[in-house]
Amino acid sequence: MILAIGPDDADAYKRYWESENLPFRGLPDPRHKVADLYGQEWNLFKLGRVPALLLIDKKGQVRYQHYSDWMSDIPENTLVLAILQKMNTE
């Protein structure tokens, strides 16, 4: 399952998901409880939350984590898909 977590409230998330017709789930995290739990950085000089990508297996273990240094620092899709493929075959 893909779950996108963001700082918006439930109403904003719902409007965005409906307007964009996204094929995965979104979790509003306006109090940053989930972001803090997984160590997502907050930096005033980087305009707030810096992107983080975590791949978590069915047992709840973090199998991959990427904490960005800036807003456009995002792993390549091929890398993420290869890790997901490996996780699915184990």
Long-range contacts (C-beta under 8 A, 24 or more apart in sequence): 1-25, 3-27, 5-29, 5-34, 5-35, 7-32, 7-35, 7-48, 7-49, 38-62, 38-65, 39-67, 40-67, 41-67, 46-70, 46-71, 47-71, 53-80, 55-80, 55-83, 55-84, 55-87, 57-87, 63-87
